[in-house]
Amino acid sequence: MKIYDISQEVFGCAVFPGDPNPVRVRKLSIDNGDICNLTKFSMCAHNGTHVDAPFHFCNDGKTIDQVSLERFIGRAYVAAHEGEVTEADAKKILEKAKECDAEAAKRILVKGKAVMTAEAAKVFAAEGILLYGNESQTVGPEDAPKEVHLIMLGAEIVLLEGIRLADVSEGTYLLHAAPLNLGGADGAPCRATLTEI
């Protein structure tokens, strides 16, 4: 059984422009005579590999602790794509995913430097997928992410952003991307993995 860690290391992770960088502070150190090593840290809920809850862009949407774990854990389909994901591309990705594994087609992960368009977001929203993941720190265009987020999160599709799929081939895997249980938060970091099945 092969397990792929598709998460970024937090303290060296990519950060969306304008978001605070993660900070680590060693509060206690055995080398300094303390009883143990103890780390304090601060970070944005959207640093590194993380998930967006609907509340991120929808003020009446679910917070991360209100989102069912079934969205983050289950069969998923990895599709390779570069550039804009158009309406036609979204339909092709879904078609390939369904041919491979109908259950996996509910969780789509896109490998490559892909940017979701609003037209593609509408295809995924109409399909009712549970989760969409991408390697970028945001699912839409970096300079204008709002429209795509509103479409996807408005359809209660959770977004798994900042994943790393360089070592993963196209196909079906078991995804585990449960977020930290941050009550009332708009998103949360996660340790995302894919397991060969």
HELIX and SHEET records of a PDB file:
HELIX    1   1 VAL A   10  GLY A   12  5                                   3    
HELIX    2   2 ILE A   30  ASN A   32  5                                   3    
HELIX    3   3 PRO A   54  HIS A   56  5                                   3    
HELIX    4   4 ILE A   64  GLN A   66  5                                   3    
HELIX    5   5 LEU A   69  ARG A   71  5                                   3    
HELIX    6   6 GLU A   87  CYS A  100  1                                  14    
HELIX    7   7 ALA A  104  LYS A  106  5                                   3    
HELIX    8   8 ALA A  118  GLU A  127  1                                  10    
HELIX    9   9 LYS A  146  GLY A  154  1                                   9    
SHEET    1   A 9 ILE A   3  ASP A   5  0                                        
SHEET    2   A 9 THR A 193  GLU A 196 -1                                        
SHEET    3   A 9 GLY A 171  HIS A 176 -1                                        
SHEET    4   A 9 ILE A  73  ALA A  80 -1                                        
SHEET    5   A 9 ARG A 107  LYS A 111  1                                        
SHEET    6   A 9 LEU A 131  ASN A 134  1                                        
SHEET    7   A 9 VAL A 158  GLU A 161  1                                        
SHEET    8   A 9 HIS A  50  ASP A  52 -1                                        
SHEET    9   A 9 GLY A 187  PRO A 189 -1                                        
SHEET    1   B 2 VAL A  23  LEU A  28  0                                        
SHEET    2   B 2 LEU A  38  SER A  42 -1                                        
SHEET    1   C 2 GLY A  83  VAL A  85  0                                        
SHEET    2   C 2 ALA A 114  MET A 116  1                                        
END                                                                             
